[in-house]
Amino acid sequence: MTYITDTPSPPYYAVIFTSLRTAGDHGYAAMADRMVDLALRQPGFIGVESAREDVGITVSYWSDIESIKQWKANVDHQQAQRLGHEKWYSSFKVRISKVERDYGV
Amino acid sequence: MTYITDTPSPPYYAVIFTSLRTAGDHGYAAMADRMVDLALRQPGFIGVESAREDVGITVSYWSDIESIKQWKANVDHQQAQRLGHEKWYSSFKVRISKVERDYGV
C-alpha cells in the first residue's frame, strides 16, 4: 500500500522515475520491495509514491542532492539498476528535481 | 495510453500531483480527459505521465514557472480544481519542482 508522502516544507528533492516494463516478472517484484526497504534506511530519504498502469511512475523524496547521489552509488542498488537495464525495463527516464513549492489537502 | 514524455534538456519544470480518489466516478474520467486536451493547448506545456493504483500520480512537464501559473489560473481548469476538492479527491498534494538533471534509455 502506498500513501501520499508526508514531506517537509520545501525545498527538498524529488526523483521522478518513469518506466515501461518488459513482459514477465523475472524477479522484479521481489527486488522492488527490497529496494524500498533499503531506501528507507538511507540518510536523507523522506518517502516514496508509486503507481503503474501503461507506465510506471515512482517518485522518491529526499532531503538533499548528496543523499540522492549516495543512493545511486549504493552497491545493492547498483545491482538493481543493472538488472533494470538488462531485464525489467524496455525504457525508462530518471528526472532529478528540486521541489520549490507544494500545497494540498 | 500514456508514454514516457520526450522532455527537452534540463532545466524544465515538473508538477507532481499525487491524489487519493473518493469512490465512484462522478464525472471524473471525462473531466480528466478534457483537462489533458486543454493542457495540450497551453503555452509552455511539454507533456504528461499518469498512473493510478493505491495512489494516483500525474506528472506534467512545463518549460517555465510562468506557464504553470497560467495553467493554474485557467478558468476551465479552476472549475476542475474546485470539483476535485469537493468530489473527486479525499486528499491530494501538488509539488512544483525544477528538473535539474535527467537520464534514461
Backbone of each chain as ProteinMPNN parsed JSONL, in Angstrom:
{"seq_chain_A": "MTYITDTPSPPYYAVIFTSLRTAGDHGYAAMADRMVDLALRQPGFIGVESAREDVGITVSYWSDIESIKQWKANVDHQQAQRLGHEKWYSSFKVRISKVERDYGV", "coords_chain_A": {"N_chain_A": [[0.849, -1.204, 0.0], [0.597, 2.152, -0.874], [0.9, 5.489, 0.215], [0.152, 9.043, 0.23], [3.062, 10.829, 0.455], [4.313, 12.242, 3.438], [5.77, 15.019, 3.278], [8.382, 17.404, 4.144], [8.467, 21.05, 4.618], [9.195, 22.766, 1.552], [12.513, 23.809, 0.479], [12.99, 20.534, -0.979], [14.031, 17.399, -2.451], [12.884, 15.64, -5.385], [12.922, 12.56, -6.98], [11.98, 11.535, -10.001], [10.931, 8.704, -11.451], [10.209, 7.204, -14.339], [8.889, 4.481, -16.131], [8.773, 1.86, -18.62], [7.76, -1.44, -18.557], [9.214, -4.651, -19.351], [7.806, -7.802, -20.549], [6.604, -10.244, -18.153], [7.796, -11.288, -14.852], [10.428, -11.916, -13.75], [11.865, -11.708, -11.327], [11.422, -9.132, -10.584], [9.393, -7.928, -8.846], [10.08, -8.78, -6.245], [12.608, -7.628, -6.012], [11.931, -4.92, -6.23], [10.482, -4.505, -3.861], [12.558, -4.998, -2.072], [14.289, -2.906, -2.634], [12.82, -0.69, -1.777], [12.757, -1.203, 0.98], [15.486, -0.965, 1.481], [15.996, 1.688, 0.694], [14.598, 3.049, 2.653], [16.363, 2.973, 4.735], [18.328, 4.721, 4.042], [20.314, 7.688, 4.523], [18.713, 10.833, 4.489], [16.502, 10.04, 3.014], [13.074, 10.515, 2.425], [10.542, 9.547, 1.617], [8.324, 7.565, -0.538], [6.329, 7.358, -3.479], [4.243, 5.454, -5.602], [2.968, 4.098, -8.658], [1.518, 2.058, -11.229], [0.339, 1.869, -14.513], [-0.196, 2.078, -17.778], [2.35, 3.218, -17.97], [4.919, 3.047, -15.458], [5.248, 4.974, -12.567], [7.404, 6.173, -10.23], [7.986, 8.128, -7.519], [10.466, 9.32, -5.546], [11.359, 10.912, -2.502], [13.698, 13.192, -1.175], [15.985, 14.684, 1.153], [18.151, 16.188, 0.282], [20.562, 16.746, -2.396], [22.948, 15.35, -2.199], [22.323, 13.037, -0.743], [20.814, 11.685, -2.651], [22.743, 11.106, -4.559], [24.374, 9.36, -3.076], [22.593, 7.237, -2.725], [22.227, 6.426, -5.375], [24.753, 5.389, -5.789], [24.879, 3.254, -4.075], [25.772, -0.107, -3.421], [24.077, -2.445, -3.551], [21.858, -1.288, -4.695], [22.942, -0.528, -7.113], [23.274, -2.991, -8.344], [20.573, -3.627, -8.728], [19.911, -1.556, -10.482], [21.413, -2.326, -12.699], [20.178, -4.787, -13.413], [17.7, -3.771, -13.996], [18.203, -2.298, -16.35], [18.977, -4.481, -17.987], [16.92, -6.426, -17.9], [14.299, -5.689, -16.89], [13.168, -3.253, -17.728], [11.952, -1.795, -20.687], [12.199, 0.771, -21.484], [13.192, 3.777, -19.78], [13.119, 6.717, -17.695], [14.888, 8.939, -15.668], [14.415, 11.61, -13.559], [15.785, 14.259, -11.849], [14.774, 16.45, -9.478], [14.143, 19.621, -7.92], [12.008, 20.416, -5.383], [10.111, 23.23, -5.167], [7.791, 24.496, -4.338], [4.831, 23.53, -2.579], [1.481, 22.27, -2.069], [-1.723, 21.294, -0.708], [-4.443, 19.098, 0.328]], "CA_chain_A": [[0.0, 0.0, 0.0], [1.324, 3.417, -0.95], [0.119, 6.647, 0.586], [0.786, 10.304, -0.132], [4.181, 11.021, 1.379], [4.277, 13.418, 4.303], [7.048, 15.699, 3.026], [8.583, 18.645, 4.925], [8.355, 22.274, 3.818], [10.247, 22.902, 0.55], [12.898, 22.914, -0.609], [13.503, 19.162, -0.858], [14.225, 16.864, -3.797], [12.056, 14.541, -5.883], [13.451, 11.788, -8.107], [10.829, 11.028, -10.755], [11.38, 7.566, -12.247], [9.117, 6.726, -15.202], [9.42, 3.305, -16.835], [7.952, 0.867, -19.314], [8.234, -2.77, -18.201], [9.186, -5.793, -20.266], [6.824, -8.817, -20.133], [7.072, -11.223, -17.157], [8.307, -10.696, -13.613], [11.891, -12.078, -13.734], [12.436, -11.26, -10.058], [11.233, -7.685, -10.44], [8.571, -7.527, -7.692], [10.869, -9.008, -5.023], [13.663, -6.611, -5.963], [11.301, -3.617, -5.977], [10.221, -4.457, -2.414], [13.852, -4.927, -1.377], [14.855, -1.569, -2.825], [12.1, 0.233, -0.891], [13.278, -1.455, 2.333], [16.851, -0.438, 1.547], [15.913, 3.152, 0.613], [14.126, 3.511, 3.972], [17.495, 3.065, 5.653], [19.322, 5.671, 3.535], [20.242, 9.05, 5.047], [18.084, 11.812, 3.599], [15.295, 9.517, 2.355], [11.853, 11.0, 3.074], [9.427, 8.643, 1.327], [8.173, 7.188, -1.941], [4.981, 7.133, -4.009], [4.428, 4.616, -6.779], [1.783, 3.547, -9.332], [1.798, 1.606, -12.598], [-0.697, 1.415, -15.46], [0.592, 1.953, -19.028], [3.712, 3.473, -17.497], [5.128, 3.059, -14.024], [5.821, 6.222, -12.051], [7.825, 6.119, -8.833], [8.604, 9.383, -7.097], [11.06, 9.248, -4.207], [11.632, 12.243, -1.966], [14.992, 13.227, -0.49], [16.227, 15.993, 1.778], [19.225, 16.926, -0.392], [21.094, 16.102, -3.604], [24.025, 14.442, -1.799], [21.689, 11.759, -0.377], [20.42, 11.026, -3.912], [23.992, 10.578, -5.145], [24.78, 8.191, -2.288], [21.654, 6.152, -3.022], [22.557, 5.95, -6.729], [26.034, 4.675, -5.718], [24.754, 2.092, -3.174], [26.169, -1.32, -4.157], [22.907, -3.284, -3.834], [21.016, -0.537, -5.624], [23.589, -0.583, -8.431], [22.922, -4.278, -8.957], [19.182, -3.495, -9.177], [19.924, -0.696, -11.674], [21.939, -3.132, -13.815], [19.122, -5.719, -13.818], [16.665, -2.933, -14.602], [18.652, -2.086, -17.736], [19.12, -5.716, -18.761], [15.784, -7.346, -17.904], [12.971, -5.291, -16.435], [12.615, -2.056, -18.371], [12.218, -1.577, -22.109], [12.745, 2.131, -21.472], [12.935, 4.487, -18.534], [13.687, 8.054, -17.578], [15.067, 9.407, -14.297], [14.495, 13.08, -13.51], [16.116, 14.733, -10.505], [14.164, 17.78, -9.427], [14.088, 20.313, -6.631], [10.644, 20.886, -5.117], [10.201, 24.633, -4.737], [6.525, 24.852, -3.691], [3.829, 22.47, -2.566], [0.245, 22.556, -1.342], [-2.642, 20.159, -0.832], [-5.359, 18.875, 1.449]], "C_chain_A": [[0.878, 1.245, 0.0], [0.384, 4.542, -0.532], [0.789, 7.9, 0.037], [1.858, 10.594, 0.915], [4.049, 12.333, 2.144], [5.641, 14.115, 4.223], [7.152, 16.979, 3.869], [8.319, 19.873, 4.054], [9.468, 22.307, 2.777], [11.308, 23.894, 1.035], [13.296, 21.514, -0.132], [13.57, 18.624, -2.277], [13.261, 15.725, -4.115], [12.783, 13.872, -7.041], [12.256, 11.11, -8.78], [11.34, 9.939, -11.694], [10.18, 7.033, -13.029], [9.644, 5.571, -16.046], [8.338, 2.55, -17.592], [8.563, -0.497, -19.025], [8.294, -3.688, -19.413], [8.115, -6.771, -19.778], [7.44, -9.753, -19.08], [7.698, -10.544, -15.953], [9.836, -10.747, -13.531], [12.543, -11.544, -12.46], [12.215, -9.795, -9.748], [10.525, -7.299, -9.134], [9.351, -7.676, -6.389], [11.954, -7.939, -4.893], [13.083, -5.223, -5.671], [11.019, -3.448, -4.48], [11.529, -4.269, -1.637], [14.45, -3.52, -1.485], [14.138, -0.527, -1.963], [12.608, 0.06, 0.545], [14.665, -0.838, 2.519], [16.848, 1.102, 1.525], [15.51, 3.751, 1.959], [15.269, 3.693, 4.96], [18.566, 4.047, 5.18], [19.18, 7.027, 4.223], [19.573, 9.967, 4.02], [16.845, 11.33, 2.885], [14.054, 9.967, 3.126], [10.687, 10.033, 2.85], [9.306, 8.391, -0.156], [6.7, 6.987, -2.275], [5.136, 6.392, -5.328], [3.094, 4.136, -7.334], [2.192, 3.102, -10.727], [0.514, 1.288, -13.324], [0.033, 1.205, -16.793], [2.067, 2.177, -18.727], [3.747, 3.289, -15.991], [5.746, 4.391, -13.635], [6.151, 6.004, -10.582], [8.507, 7.434, -8.521], [9.153, 9.183, -5.694], [11.491, 10.646, -3.79], [12.845, 12.179, -1.055], [15.239, 14.621, 0.057], [17.238, 16.832, 1.008], [19.817, 16.093, -1.528], [22.191, 15.089, -3.256], [23.46, 13.06, -1.416], [21.259, 10.979, -1.618], [21.644, 10.395, -4.571], [24.46, 9.327, -4.408], [23.881, 6.991, -2.57], [21.946, 5.557, -4.405], [23.82, 5.079, -6.704], [25.991, 3.453, -4.795], [24.957, 0.786, -3.954], [24.965, -2.209, -4.511], [21.968, -2.598, -4.834], [21.621, -0.554, -7.033], [23.311, -1.914, -9.132], [21.482, -4.236, -9.502], [19.11, -2.631, -10.44], [20.391, -1.475, -12.901], [20.866, -4.091, -14.338], [17.957, -4.969, -14.47], [16.961, -2.679, -16.072], [18.512, -3.345, -18.581], [17.79, -6.453, -18.951], [14.409, -6.707, -17.746], [12.335, -4.147, -17.215], [12.952, -2.021, -19.855], [12.672, -0.137, -22.332], [12.422, 2.785, -20.139], [13.57, 5.873, -18.597], [13.76, 8.399, -16.093], [15.228, 10.914, -14.343], [14.717, 13.519, -12.065], [15.694, 16.185, -10.403], [14.1, 18.312, -8.003], [12.674, 20.858, -6.434], [10.727, 22.272, -4.495], [8.947, 25.085, -3.988], [5.668, 23.61, -3.603], [2.605, 22.924, -1.79], [-0.673, 21.353, -1.522], [-3.583, 20.109, 0.34], [-5.319, 17.41, 1.818]], "O_chain_A": [[1.803, 1.356, 0.804], [-0.794, 4.54, -0.89], [1.867, 7.826, -0.553], [1.582, 10.601, 2.115], [3.722, 13.378, 1.582], [6.544, 13.826, 5.007], [6.139, 17.56, 4.258], [7.984, 19.738, 2.877], [10.592, 21.911, 3.085], [11.032, 24.724, 1.901], [13.852, 21.335, 0.952], [13.201, 19.327, -3.218], [12.875, 14.951, -3.239], [13.213, 14.544, -7.978], [11.612, 10.233, -8.204], [12.094, 10.222, -12.625], [9.248, 6.479, -12.446], [10.73, 5.67, -16.618], [7.157, 2.598, -17.248], [9.761, -0.692, -19.228], [7.537, -3.531, -20.371], [7.569, -6.582, -18.691], [8.641, -10.022, -19.107], [8.084, -9.377, -16.014], [10.471, -9.725, -13.269], [13.642, -10.992, -12.505], [12.75, -9.27, -8.772], [11.009, -6.438, -8.4], [9.293, -6.801, -5.525], [12.191, -7.41, -3.807], [13.689, -4.441, -4.939], [11.28, -2.391, -3.904], [11.6, -3.495, -0.682], [15.044, -3.015, -0.532], [14.767, 0.411, -1.473], [12.86, 1.042, 1.243], [14.975, -0.271, 3.566], [17.61, 1.737, 2.255], [16.002, 4.806, 2.359], [15.162, 4.472, 5.907], [19.598, 4.196, 5.833], [18.063, 7.476, 4.482], [19.847, 9.874, 2.823], [16.184, 12.119, 2.21], [13.993, 9.815, 4.346], [9.935, 9.734, 3.778], [10.078, 8.928, -0.95], [5.925, 6.505, -1.449], [6.061, 6.671, -6.09], [2.187, 3.803, -6.571], [3.09, 3.681, -11.337], [-0.315, 0.528, -12.824], [0.803, 0.253, -16.926], [2.926, 1.418, -19.176], [2.713, 3.368, -15.326], [6.662, 4.877, -14.298], [5.27, 5.684, -9.784], [9.481, 7.812, -9.171], [8.4, 8.909, -4.76], [11.929, 11.452, -4.611], [13.005, 11.245, -0.269], [14.766, 15.613, -0.498], [17.191, 18.061, 1.07], [19.595, 14.885, -1.606], [22.343, 14.08, -3.945], [24.062, 12.035, -1.736], [21.332, 9.75, -1.636], [21.575, 9.276, -5.081], [24.888, 8.354, -5.03], [24.357, 5.858, -2.643], [21.915, 4.34, -4.584], [23.949, 4.146, -7.497], [26.958, 2.694, -4.735], [24.378, 0.604, -5.025], [24.852, -2.672, -5.646], [21.369, -3.244, -5.695], [20.893, -0.591, -8.025], [23.137, -1.963, -10.35], [21.207, -4.741, -10.59], [18.346, -2.93, -11.358], [19.85, -1.317, -13.996], [20.663, -4.203, -15.547], [17.312, -5.482, -15.385], [16.089, -2.825, -16.929], [18.015, -3.315, -19.707], [17.542, -7.031, -20.008], [13.453, -7.131, -18.395], [11.113, -4.079, -17.347], [14.109, -2.198, -20.236], [13.436, 0.143, -23.255], [11.482, 2.384, -19.454], [14.431, 6.153, -19.431], [12.803, 8.177, -15.351], [16.07, 11.436, -15.072], [13.933, 13.188, -11.175], [16.184, 17.043, -11.138], [14.017, 17.561, -7.031], [12.202, 21.669, -7.231], [11.33, 22.462, -3.439], [9.019, 25.947, -3.113], [5.763, 22.727, -4.456], [2.674, 23.836, -0.966], [-0.435, 20.501, -2.378], [-3.539, 20.955, 1.232], [-6.015, 16.987, 2.741]]}, "seq_chain_B": "MTYITDTPSPPYYAVIFTSLRTAGDHGYAAMADRMVDLALRQPGFIGVESAREDVGITVSYWSDIESIKQWKANVDHQQAQRLGHEKWYSSFKVRISKVERDYGV", "coords_chain_B": {"N_chain_B": [[-3.708, 5.907, -23.566], [-0.559, 6.231, -22.093], [2.698, 7.484, -22.49], [6.292, 7.595, -21.956], [7.291, 10.827, -21.422], [8.755, 12.897, -23.881], [11.007, 14.884, -22.999], [12.751, 18.094, -23.036], [16.274, 19.083, -22.808], [17.311, 19.602, -19.416], [17.285, 22.814, -17.686], [13.817, 22.257, -16.795], [10.351, 22.277, -15.813], [8.546, 20.241, -13.431], [5.354, 19.271, -12.46], [4.195, 17.583, -9.838], [1.543, 15.676, -9.111], [-0.129, 14.113, -6.681], [-2.647, 11.901, -5.627], [-5.495, 10.737, -3.697], [-8.372, 9.028, -4.515], [-11.934, 9.554, -4.142], [-14.764, 7.255, -3.765], [-16.412, 5.976, -6.725], [-17.239, 7.49, -9.961], [-18.376, 10.065, -10.775], [-18.181, 11.918, -12.878], [-15.504, 12.23, -13.186], [-13.593, 10.889, -14.944], [-14.189, 11.819, -17.538], [-13.697, 14.545, -17.197], [-10.98, 14.482, -16.572], [-9.861, 13.627, -19.001], [-10.614, 15.825, -20.546], [-9.147, 17.854, -19.349], [-6.525, 17.118, -19.984], [-6.597, 17.454, -22.773], [-6.993, 20.197, -22.823], [-4.713, 21.156, -21.488], [-2.756, 20.486, -23.337], [-2.981, 22.545, -25.132], [-1.931, 24.701, -23.864], [0.463, 27.355, -23.489], [3.882, 26.537, -23.109], [3.467, 23.983, -22.133], [4.72, 20.695, -21.961], [4.326, 17.899, -21.721], [2.685, 14.937, -20.31], [2.575, 12.435, -17.766], [0.979, 9.601, -16.344], [-0.434, 7.518, -13.816], [-2.384, 5.193, -11.893], [-2.742, 3.423, -8.911], [-2.856, 2.363, -5.768], [-2.431, 5.011, -5.012], [-2.908, 7.892, -7.11], [-0.732, 9.175, -9.531], [0.196, 11.953, -11.266], [2.309, 13.455, -13.458], [3.095, 16.46, -14.807], [4.832, 18.231, -17.338], [6.594, 21.234, -17.87], [7.779, 24.196, -19.51], [8.526, 26.439, -18.074], [8.063, 28.378, -15.029], [6.141, 30.373, -15.14], [4.314, 29.525, -17.064], [3.127, 27.414, -15.686], [1.817, 28.796, -13.672], [-0.06, 30.202, -15.203], [-1.591, 28.099, -16.194], [-2.659, 27.071, -13.81], [-4.352, 29.171, -13.246], [-6.181, 29.137, -15.281], [-9.525, 29.344, -16.414], [-11.345, 27.164, -16.965], [-9.827, 25.089, -15.954], [-9.717, 25.848, -13.313], [-12.333, 25.367, -12.521], [-12.32, 22.579, -12.66], [-10.424, 22.081, -10.666], [-11.859, 22.943, -8.435], [-13.985, 21.079, -8.374], [-12.478, 18.847, -7.955], [-11.531, 19.219, -5.322], [-14.058, 19.163, -4.03], [-15.379, 16.772, -4.777], [-13.86, 14.61, -5.989], [-11.36, 13.926, -4.886], [-10.08, 12.548, -1.919], [-7.816, 13.234, -0.629], [-4.954, 15.18, -1.587], [-1.821, 16.156, -3.082], [0.141, 18.716, -4.389], [3.126, 19.261, -6.033], [5.551, 21.489, -6.998], [8.245, 21.473, -9.039], [11.669, 21.886, -10.053], [13.324, 20.476, -12.675], [16.537, 19.353, -12.639], [18.443, 17.573, -13.562], [18.539, 14.85, -15.878], [18.278, 11.45, -17.092], [18.351, 8.42, -19.059], [17.087, 5.507, -20.873]], "CA_chain_B": [[-2.343, 5.349, -23.436], [0.447, 7.201, -21.687], [4.077, 7.09, -22.758], [7.277, 8.421, -21.275], [7.326, 12.119, -22.123], [10.01, 13.292, -24.511], [11.299, 16.214, -22.445], [13.991, 18.718, -23.524], [17.354, 19.111, -21.821], [17.023, 20.456, -18.261], [16.168, 22.777, -16.732], [12.4, 22.459, -17.106], [9.602, 22.091, -14.563], [7.63, 19.109, -13.275], [4.324, 19.394, -11.429], [3.887, 16.23, -9.362], [0.224, 15.702, -8.476], [-0.429, 12.798, -6.09], [-4.004, 12.001, -5.081], [-6.329, 9.594, -3.323], [-9.718, 9.254, -5.041], [-13.154, 9.104, -3.473], [-15.408, 6.159, -4.508], [-17.308, 6.371, -7.821], [-16.628, 8.342, -10.981], [-18.907, 11.422, -10.606], [-17.716, 12.808, -13.947], [-14.049, 12.413, -13.085], [-12.818, 10.409, -16.107], [-14.423, 12.748, -18.652], [-13.0, 15.799, -16.896], [-9.538, 14.225, -16.665], [-9.548, 13.662, -20.437], [-10.79, 17.206, -21.02], [-8.039, 18.675, -18.834], [-5.329, 16.807, -20.779], [-6.774, 18.148, -24.061], [-6.833, 21.636, -22.596], [-3.299, 21.401, -21.152], [-2.005, 20.396, -24.608], [-3.064, 23.822, -25.847], [-1.355, 25.766, -23.045], [1.863, 27.696, -23.75], [4.841, 26.006, -22.142], [3.185, 22.589, -21.76], [5.589, 19.753, -22.672], [3.702, 16.578, -21.763], [2.162, 14.448, -19.038], [2.63, 10.993, -17.476], [-0.04, 9.379, -15.328], [-0.759, 6.137, -13.44], [-3.085, 5.103, -10.612], [-3.049, 2.156, -8.228], [-3.348, 2.851, -4.471], [-2.485, 6.457, -5.23], [-2.737, 8.362, -8.485], [0.379, 10.106, -9.716], [0.234, 12.601, -12.572], [3.41, 14.407, -13.545], [3.072, 17.254, -16.034], [6.116, 18.904, -17.576], [6.389, 22.61, -18.339], [9.057, 24.847, -19.842], [8.863, 27.514, -17.136], [7.136, 28.517, -13.905], [5.059, 31.27, -15.54], [3.311, 28.696, -17.756], [2.417, 26.656, -14.646], [0.909, 29.76, -13.02], [-1.17, 30.482, -16.128], [-2.436, 26.898, -16.224], [-3.397, 27.032, -12.542], [-5.349, 30.249, -13.262], [-7.119, 28.915, -16.393], [-10.885, 29.314, -15.866], [-11.883, 25.798, -17.017], [-9.029, 24.283, -15.027], [-10.126, 26.21, -11.947], [-13.567, 24.625, -12.229], [-11.899, 21.197, -12.385], [-9.77, 22.081, -9.347], [-12.923, 23.057, -7.428], [-14.67, 19.791, -8.302], [-11.509, 17.93, -7.358], [-11.648, 19.454, -3.871], [-15.389, 18.868, -3.496], [-15.975, 15.474, -5.112], [-13.072, 13.514, -6.557], [-10.165, 13.559, -4.118], [-10.15, 12.598, -0.454], [-6.65, 14.066, -0.311], [-4.015, 15.327, -2.706], [-0.661, 17.021, -2.878], [0.742, 19.253, -5.611], [4.506, 19.683, -5.789], [6.111, 22.168, -8.17], [9.676, 21.2, -8.93], [12.528, 22.228, -11.187], [14.169, 19.341, -13.05], [17.916, 19.829, -12.79], [19.213, 16.565, -14.302], [17.782, 13.651, -16.236], [18.957, 10.461, -17.925], [17.498, 7.254, -19.276], [17.268, 4.782, -22.14]], "C_chain_B": [[-1.375, 6.466, -23.075], [1.82, 6.644, -22.024], [5.007, 7.914, -21.888], [7.437, 9.71, -22.085], [8.726, 12.423, -22.643], [10.31, 14.739, -24.105], [12.614, 16.762, -23.01], [15.108, 18.576, -22.481], [16.957, 19.998, -20.646], [17.77, 21.793, -18.371], [14.802, 22.925, -17.402], [11.654, 22.14, -15.812], [8.718, 20.852, -14.606], [6.641, 19.435, -12.17], [3.886, 17.981, -11.07], [2.582, 16.302, -8.573], [-0.088, 14.287, -7.991], [-1.781, 12.887, -5.399], [-4.56, 10.665, -4.645], [-7.745, 9.936, -3.766], [-10.792, 8.881, -4.018], [-13.74, 7.934, -4.287], [-16.295, 6.717, -5.62], [-16.662, 7.36, -8.773], [-17.057, 9.813, -10.844], [-18.364, 12.406, -11.654], [-16.215, 12.99, -13.999], [-13.299, 12.063, -14.374], [-12.962, 11.363, -17.291], [-13.668, 14.051, -18.427], [-11.477, 15.618, -17.005], [-9.089, 14.272, -18.125], [-9.598, 15.094, -20.971], [-9.612, 18.078, -20.568], [-6.738, 18.379, -19.583], [-5.412, 17.519, -22.133], [-6.51, 19.644, -23.923], [-5.373, 21.988, -22.288], [-2.433, 21.401, -22.412], [-1.986, 21.71, -25.367], [-2.463, 24.988, -25.055], [0.075, 26.072, -23.484], [2.76, 27.08, -22.678], [4.601, 24.574, -21.714], [4.04, 21.65, -22.601], [4.935, 18.381, -22.791], [3.288, 16.131, -20.38], [2.299, 12.926, -18.95], [1.687, 10.732, -16.312], [-0.242, 7.887, -15.07], [-1.489, 6.18, -12.108], [-3.156, 3.664, -10.147], [-3.612, 2.561, -6.859], [-3.477, 4.367, -4.502], [-2.45, 6.726, -6.727], [-1.574, 9.327, -8.518], [0.295, 10.642, -11.139], [1.365, 13.614, -12.537], [3.278, 15.147, -14.871], [4.357, 18.07, -16.112], [5.869, 20.218, -18.3], [7.748, 23.267, -18.573], [9.487, 25.855, -18.792], [7.752, 27.689, -16.106], [5.933, 29.409, -14.268], [3.933, 30.491, -16.234], [2.49, 27.881, -16.756], [1.409, 27.558, -13.943], [-0.301, 30.056, -13.902], [-2.133, 29.297, -16.192], [-3.266, 26.788, -14.95], [-4.546, 28.046, -12.543], [-6.369, 30.099, -14.389], [-8.536, 28.669, -15.851], [-11.478, 27.904, -15.858], [-11.133, 24.874, -16.053], [-9.402, 24.598, -13.581], [-11.418, 25.516, -11.546], [-13.232, 23.166, -11.891], [-11.236, 21.096, -11.013], [-10.82, 22.127, -8.224], [-13.636, 21.721, -7.244], [-13.75, 18.726, -7.69], [-11.559, 17.994, -5.84], [-12.945, 18.872, -3.324], [-15.777, 17.399, -3.633], [-14.99, 14.333, -5.344], [-11.928, 13.024, -5.675], [-10.435, 13.615, -2.621], [-8.915, 13.317, 0.091], [-5.748, 14.152, -1.528], [-2.861, 16.225, -2.3], [-0.14, 17.441, -4.246], [2.134, 19.739, -5.269], [5.079, 20.262, -7.081], [7.623, 22.116, -8.054], [10.406, 21.527, -10.221], [13.438, 21.034, -11.477], [15.566, 19.855, -13.386], [18.758, 18.885, -13.634], [18.261, 15.474, -14.747], [18.647, 12.724, -17.091], [18.02, 9.275, -18.098], [17.852, 6.559, -20.564], [15.893, 4.568, -22.762]], "O_chain_B": [[-1.386, 7.529, -23.696], [2.066, 5.45, -21.855], [4.572, 8.815, -21.172], [7.688, 9.67, -23.29], [9.728, 12.236, -21.953], [9.915, 15.686, -24.786], [13.487, 15.994, -23.415], [14.898, 18.015, -21.405], [16.332, 21.039, -20.847], [18.777, 21.884, -19.075], [14.648, 23.609, -18.414], [12.278, 21.769, -14.818], [8.212, 20.462, -15.659], [7.035, 19.829, -11.072], [3.288, 17.274, -11.881], [2.523, 16.911, -7.504], [-0.285, 13.376, -8.795], [-2.041, 13.841, -4.665], [-4.164, 9.609, -5.14], [-8.262, 11.003, -3.437], [-10.592, 8.024, -3.158], [-13.259, 7.653, -5.384], [-16.863, 7.8, -5.481], [-15.66, 7.993, -8.439], [-16.209, 10.704, -10.801], [-18.119, 13.574, -11.352], [-15.708, 13.808, -14.767], [-12.471, 12.843, -14.844], [-11.982, 11.677, -17.965], [-13.07, 14.597, -19.354], [-10.776, 16.512, -17.48], [-8.068, 14.878, -18.449], [-8.738, 15.514, -21.744], [-9.142, 18.934, -21.318], [-5.933, 19.285, -19.798], [-4.436, 18.112, -22.591], [-5.891, 20.269, -24.784], [-4.859, 22.997, -22.772], [-1.505, 22.199, -22.545], [-1.076, 21.961, -26.157], [-2.482, 26.129, -25.517], [0.826, 25.156, -23.818], [2.433, 27.101, -21.492], [5.427, 23.995, -21.01], [4.085, 21.787, -23.824], [4.985, 17.765, -23.856], [3.503, 16.838, -19.395], [2.153, 12.223, -19.95], [1.599, 11.544, -15.391], [-0.223, 7.085, -16.004], [-1.261, 7.072, -11.291], [-3.579, 2.783, -10.896], [-4.738, 3.055, -6.789], [-4.485, 4.933, -4.08], [-2.012, 5.883, -7.51], [-1.44, 10.189, -7.65], [0.32, 9.875, -12.102], [1.384, 14.515, -11.699], [3.342, 14.534, -15.937], [4.89, 18.531, -15.103], [5.05, 20.302, -19.215], [8.735, 22.935, -17.916], [10.681, 26.106, -18.628], [6.636, 27.205, -16.294], [4.834, 29.208, -13.751], [2.753, 30.765, -16.018], [1.292, 27.68, -16.955], [0.287, 27.142, -13.652], [-1.427, 30.151, -13.413], [-3.349, 29.481, -16.239], [-4.448, 26.448, -15.007], [-5.583, 27.817, -11.921], [-7.331, 30.865, -14.445], [-8.718, 27.872, -14.931], [-12.054, 27.486, -14.854], [-11.725, 23.997, -15.423], [-9.4, 23.711, -12.727], [-11.593, 25.124, -10.393], [-13.79, 22.593, -10.955], [-11.464, 20.132, -10.281], [-10.69, 21.448, -7.205], [-13.867, 21.278, -6.119], [-14.209, 17.822, -6.993], [-11.622, 16.969, -5.16], [-12.952, 18.185, -2.302], [-16.414, 16.832, -2.745], [-15.256, 13.202, -4.938], [-11.568, 11.847, -5.712], [-10.955, 14.609, -2.114], [-8.971, 13.936, 1.154], [-5.785, 13.283, -2.399], [-2.926, 16.95, -1.307], [0.001, 16.615, -5.149], [2.318, 20.526, -4.34], [5.088, 19.604, -8.121], [8.21, 22.639, -7.106], [9.85, 21.458, -11.317], [14.228, 20.63, -10.624], [15.749, 20.674, -14.286], [19.672, 19.317, -14.337], [17.274, 15.198, -14.065], [19.612, 13.153, -17.724], [17.027, 9.138, -17.382], [18.784, 6.951, -21.266], [15.787, 3.978, -23.837]]}, "name": "protein", "num_of_chains": 2, "seq": "MTYITDTPSPPYYAVIFTSLRTAGDHGYAAMADRMVDLALRQPGFIGVESAREDVGITVSYWSDIESIKQWKANVDHQQAQRLGHEKWYSSFKVRISKVERDYGVMTYITDTPSPPYYAVIFTSLRTAGDHGYAAMADRMVDLALRQPGFIGVESAREDVGITVSYWSDIESIKQWKANVDHQQAQRLGHEKWYSSFKVRISKVERDYGV"}
